[in-house]
Amino acid sequence: RGRPGRRGRRASPPRAARGLPPDAMAEPAAKKAKTEAAAEGEAPEAKEPEAPVEQEQDAKADKGPRIKGDVVFHPKDTTLNVMRSAVGNVLMPLTDGGLQYLLAGARASVGVKSGRYLFEVKIVEAMNPLDDPAARQKTPMPRCQFRVGFSTAGSSLFLGETEDSICFDAEGALTHNRTKTPCSQKFGGDCVVSVLLNLDSASPNANTVSLFKDGVRASQPQALPEALRGKALYPALTFKNVTVQYNFGPALAPLPFACRSVSDASVKDAVVTPAPTPPKDGKYEVLFPVCLPDEGAFDWLDMFLQKHPEYVELSDRAILAWAEKSGLARPKGYAARSSNDKPEMGFGIGAMDDHSVRRVLQHVAPVQPRHFVVMEVKSNLVKQERTELLSRWAVPGFRKVALVLMADPPADFRKRSQELALKTKQDAADVEFKAKQEEEKRKKALEKRQKQLEKDRAKTLKKQQKAAEEFKRKMEIEKKKKEAAANGEEYKEEEDEEMKPKEDEPEEEEEKEEE
């Protein structure tokens, strides 16, 4: 029945009964809220930015010949602490002792020079070896590190350290030549990570590299630096305290578009690095240089390794260089060392200072098919120590060679020694010249400061003198006023020429400082 006083008028049925949609009931309230917000000056809610449109298209059919053989990691393209599994495509780093603080690196045997290809990786295990509390302030964090990307042939196995490589790291940054740029999502062991290299000149994303997580884009295409364009780029990994599974095809996590893997690369798009040819007699060389201390032995070694990159140096000097590339902080710096032969580690980390890295490498090296140079100047000279070194290589597959570095050096070594001596003198002269320049700048700055202090002192003294004169003038005026009042006269200050304040002398312009 309606309300009192309005008899005969039937109550309105609900909107749903009249056939109106339920949302229509909320529309007036929403419009009212928007109107009130606009009246109060509130900004309307911002719309979420739309996701960029995927510009990658399905790979076109290519019936051309494919590369033959598997994509692998040759021993010469891995660091000594990398262990490869017999099955499952797994790489694991050694973590005993100080090796837990050193990076591991590996570069694949097939490079891409054109086209668009991808490869995949996955962290299958994060290791947590016993840590030294003193190391937490001297080693890069986090303890488990992982970088994935591409590098050129023969470049450093540590991705992102030079201009010859580019990589994504697990923290979501793109690294090139030690410059980090946040650009992607973080990733860990719960996903398959795909790295896409696009060198297809016809593609809108030509000369870029991208990251995907479980088949979903995790970064926008990142342009390749100029130093990497036009070169064959090889899949590469750098990791620490993690076990990694790699996959060069077929894809474990397909992308939103059809894309070929590195193992399916066309011959015209790829460069295949063949496996090193084994020695004819099946034995790899282990060189033991015999030389006198401080007679250029390590200069000769640098020249030898430059000519023969297939040889690996085993020495404390090499361990220090490895630690420096791994980002370990050395309190005295890496240039400070008592000798090249037996330099003190000096990290303040027990596992690094106890030479555990050298001990582990002495056991690992004889099981790897490589050529080595055992650079121990003192030990190679002393019979007892030399015998102990030789006993560690009493395994099949290696030929021990004593390389005596005495008498007249060859012409190329003399030339290199002269160049190094000249460079050392030039560096010393440059340091002296820079120090002299800094000393002159310091003296000029000191002289300028001294002059400024003298000027400030003179100004302060002048102000004090002026204040004293003004005080004296006022006292004289008061005295004359009292004398005039005693004589029944009126003292007029403006008529007394002697009591008028002195005009300030114009300040001299400051002299310009000689640059």
Secondary structure, 3 states (H helix, E strand, C coil): CCCCCCCCCCCCCCCCCCCCCCHHHHHHHHHHHHHHHHHCCCCCCCCCCCCCCCCCCCCCCCCCCECCCCCCCCHHHECCCEEECCCCCEEEECCCHHHHHCCEEEECCEEECCEEEEEEEEEEEECCCCCCHHHCCCCCCCCCEEEEEEECCCCCCCCCCCCCEEEEECCCEEEECCEEEECECCCCCCCCEEEEEEECCCCCCCCEEEEEECCEECECCEECCHHHCCCCEEEEEEEECEEEEEECCCCCCCCCCCCEEHHHCEHHHEEECCCCCCCCCCCEEEEEEECCCCCCHHHHHHHHHHHCCCEEEECHHHHHHHHHHCCCCCCCCCCCCCCCCCCCCCCCCHHHHCCHHHHHHHHHHHHCCCEEEECCHHHHHCHHHHHHHHHCCCCCCEEEEEEECCCCCCHHHHHHHHHHHHHHHHHHHHHHHHHHHHHHHHHHHHHHHHHHHHHHHHHHHHHHHHHHHHHHHHHHHHHHHHHHHHCCCCCCHHHCHHHCCCCCCCCCCCCCCCC
